[in-house]
Amino acid sequence: MADTPSPRRVEFDHDLDTWTIDLDPPGPGGTATLQMSPGLRLLVDVAEPDRIGAILTSDGIGDSIATEDRAAVAAIFGRAALDELPTASAPGRSRRSPNGPEDLSEIRDHLGRLAIAEDLAIETTDQVVGAVAGAEAALHAEILRDNWHLTRDRPTSTTAAAQRLIALHASIAERITPDARDNLNRLLVEIASFTPTPTADQLRALSRNSEPRAADTKAAVGSWRPTELPVGRLDFDKRTDSPAAGQIRLDRRLFSPALLDPAVPAEVTWVRATGDLIVRCRVTRGAYLVALASHWVRAYRPDTRTVLALAPLEPIQPTGDEQWAEARLHIGDHDVISLIVDVTDAPKQRPPSVLRRTIEEATSIGSNAAHLERLTALAAIDAWETCAHTWHEANDTDRQALALARAENLALTARHEDQAAALRNQYANLHATWAATRLEPRPPAAPLVADLLVPAQ
Amino acid sequence: MAWSYEAFEDWFLGFAYSTEGTSLVHRAAGRLGLAPAIADDLRQEWVLAVRRTVAGRARGSDRLIEFVDADTSASYVTRALQNKAIDLLRKDRSTPEPIDPGRPSMAANWSDATPHELRAVSPSAEALVTERDWCETARQQITNDLHGNVLRCPGCPAPRVAQIALYAINVWCDRPTHESLPSWTAEIQGGTQELDQLIYQALLQIFPEQVQRSADGRLAANVRKMKQRCGDCVRDLLRDIARRCHTLTTGDVVSDVDGLDHG
């Protein structure tokens, strides 16, 4: 379908020395990114994948933008966007064709889905979900590579990305059962057969038709669900002097997944008699154990980030096929009520603040809510409400309002008028600034193939 | 001419914490709709990411990096700042980079004082400084030193020094008032004062595998060496911490180190 491109917001930020195009703040589900080239990074709103912004930096030659990046800008944002950018060279400008309508929707749709699939492929701890998401990303990259028709300057970085993702797709064969692989390939072929690109309704229909097979796939390869434990938080019950939880989820950004298994929560034992907190983490299969010495467990107060104790992780006797590492922290028996435990390879760095952790949590919940929204409206309503509550804790009124508006929209879709009214009342009085013009949510995005492997809740 | 890693780091740390750097951090956060309160976290993650990356490059190229001047470096670190700002609004990603092993440390510059010694010197502190306050202030000071990259030890990484010091503080703060340390600590030669005994207890608990005894039950020579080496280091740190705690909680600057020693 052809559309008349709306005017693009092309701005230069003198402080940060970069050009931006349509750069809106990411919504409550955060952002997925595509590094198209060293100078061009795309930001895709996870909850609204058609909301795409760009950050452009110069190629180091004067203030110019690389020819390849200009070509990508023309294809994604329209040729008019180039008028605001500095030219790389005379030939670059001469190639532009200012006439005729542009159809940006196809490329933007593939880009949005590529970004989300690629992020899912990287972030998930489930190898199969990761492989499937990688395959879907490869599919979109491949389509982009073939249909990058709006410019004669085809960005070679897209080709490289496609090749990388296609290689990832190839690795699926080693990870899932033949039946599941056949099912996945069939889904991918069906999606690829849509011309020019599958619509949300088409994909939903495909999802429904594939449900039994998707369930088979899930049963064959195991399920993946969003992690539920708060990161690192350990609360003590002073009546029993015991932590309320025996497990904690670790902040994956702080340690190497090549050494510790990020999918497995750390196990915590509180030994009151000695004042010791024993933290055990499962070691990644095949890890080089000597390198564990670079990883430290630390316990600190959530509010002041004062470290109470820290100790390096050390491997312990294997149990069966599993290898674990352990650290013993002496925190005594003083006035500990609540603390954060994490594992880090940078113990000299301050732990993240409460605000930082709250933003992480809100973004993670929002990302999961976006996933649920792609599958089914009902389940996503609660998730967006939880997301809104967490953004409220982060004092972010804009994203709180956006999350509530998404929940309201889904409630209306499900014909839950009373619930929708209640949700609207919640955000009607919030003072949103940049989000005020975005409170009418766009329709839910079509599901990814990888979404089918994640159980709906 | 390329910069050395040290030259770059000196420039970068100065830049990151300058007024200009602070303004940039706020700008990068604000552009993504993030509150100014997140600026400290963003700057910290930015500094860590840049230092890790540049240190990694420096290791592979004879400690020389391609930045030739402040302008070139500013372009690089500004881009890194934008990336870190975007990462604030991305779901968990685990992309750790090799940790910087750190440069050779400078000699320690620590002075003297312990909680009990402090009280002996300054009776007024007894009223002002509760034990719990002192403990928390001491932990906060060690935390600040660790994260401020000012903990130095010629033999151990800084986190190890912090580990031992915090262990000693926790043991001291956790024990019932007026109760002496376990009797077994008395056998440790050279540990005649409470502070020494605390440190030695921490060392023996943290490095139990190194506690070997001779046929007559005495601690082996290597243990005594470890006690001396690590003990000196941690003792000096704790004395410095105690002096700072005294200043922080009473407002008095302790300058008479000898007086504290013999107070």
Contacts between the chains, C-beta under 8 A, distances in Angstrom:
chain1	res1	chain2	res2	distance
A	13	B	27	7.4
A	13	B	31	7.2
A	15	B	23	6.8
A	15	B	24	6.0
A	15	B	27	4.6
A	16	B	24	6.8
A	16	B	27	6.1
A	16	B	28	6.3
A	16	B	31	7.5
A	16	B	78	5.8
A	16	B	81	7.6
A	16	B	82	6.1
A	17	B	75	6.7
A	17	B	78	5.9
A	18	B	78	7.9
A	18	B	79	7.9
A	18	B	82	6.7
A	20	B	31	7.8
A	23	B	31	7.0
A	25	B	31	7.7
A	25	B	32	5.1
A	25	B	33	2.9
A	25	B	34	7.8
A	26	B	32	6.5
A	26	B	33	7.5
A	26	B	89	4.7
A	30	B	89	4.4
A	30	B	90	5.5
A	30	B	91	5.8
A	31	B	86	6.4
A	31	B	89	5.1
A	31	B	90	5.9
A	32	B	90	7.2
A	33	B	86	6.1
A	33	B	90	6.9
A	41	B	83	7.7
A	41	B	86	7.6
A	43	B	86	6.5
A	46	B	91	7.7
A	55	B	82	6.3
A	57	B	75	7.9
A	57	B	79	5.8
A	60	B	75	7.6
A	119	B	90	7.3
A	119	B	91	6.9
A	122	B	93	6.5
A	123	B	91	5.4
A	123	B	92	5.9
A	123	B	93	5.9
A	251	B	92	7.6
A	252	B	92	4.9
A	252	B	93	7.5
A	252	B	94	4.0
A	253	B	92	6.5
A	253	B	93	6.5
A	253	B	94	5.9
A	253	B	95	7.5
A	253	B	96	7.2
A	254	B	96	7.3
A	255	B	94	7.6
A	255	B	96	6.5
A	256	B	94	7.7
A	256	B	96	4.9
A	257	B	94	4.8
A	257	B	96	7.9
A	262	B	94	5.9
A	275	B	170	7.0
A	275	B	174	5.7
A	294	B	99	5.8
A	296	B	159	5.6
A	300	B	143	7.4
A	304	B	140	6.7
A	305	B	143	7.0
A	306	B	136	6.8
A	306	B	139	5.1
A	306	B	140	4.8
A	306	B	143	5.1
A	307	B	139	6.7
A	307	B	142	7.1
A	307	B	143	4.5
A	307	B	146	6.8
A	307	B	162	7.1
A	307	B	166	6.7
A	308	B	139	6.3
A	308	B	166	6.8
A	308	B	170	7.0
A	309	B	163	7.4
A	309	B	166	5.3
A	309	B	167	6.8
A	309	B	170	6.4
A	310	B	159	6.1
A	310	B	162	6.4
A	310	B	163	5.2
A	310	B	166	6.9
A	311	B	163	5.8
A	311	B	206	7.4
A	312	B	159	7.6
A	312	B	160	7.8
A	312	B	163	7.8
A	330	B	167	5.1
A	330	B	170	5.4
A	330	B	171	7.0
A	330	B	205	6.9
A	331	B	170	6.0
A	332	B	170	4.2
A	332	B	171	6.9
A	332	B	173	6.2
A	332	B	174	3.2
A	333	B	174	5.5
A	334	B	132	7.2
A	334	B	135	7.1
A	334	B	170	7.5
A	334	B	173	5.8
A	334	B	174	5.6
A	335	B	132	6.9
A	345	B	96	5.9
A	345	B	99	5.0
A	346	B	48	6.1
A	346	B	52	7.9
A	346	B	99	5.9
A	347	B	146	7.2
A	347	B	159	4.1
A	347	B	162	7.8
A	348	B	146	5.9
A	348	B	147	6.3
A	348	B	149	5.9
A	348	B	158	5.9
A	348	B	159	6.6
A	349	B	44	6.7
A	349	B	48	5.2
A	349	B	147	6.6
A	350	B	44	5.7
A	350	B	147	4.4
A	352	B	41	5.9
A	353	B	38	7.9
A	353	B	40	6.9
A	353	B	41	5.2
A	355	B	35	7.8
A	355	B	37	5.6
A	355	B	38	5.9
A	355	B	41	7.0
A	356	B	38	6.5
A	356	B	41	4.2
A	356	B	88	7.6
A	359	B	34	7.6
A	359	B	38	6.9
A	359	B	88	6.2
A	359	B	89	7.4
A	360	B	92	7.0
A	363	B	89	5.7
A	363	B	90	7.0
A	363	B	91	5.8
A	364	B	91	5.3
A	364	B	92	6.3
A	367	B	91	4.4
A	394	B	35	7.9
A	395	B	35	6.2
A	395	B	37	7.5
A	396	B	33	7.8
A	396	B	34	7.9
A	396	B	35	6.7
A	398	B	33	6.0
A	399	B	33	7.5
A	434	B	33	5.6
A	435	B	33	7.8
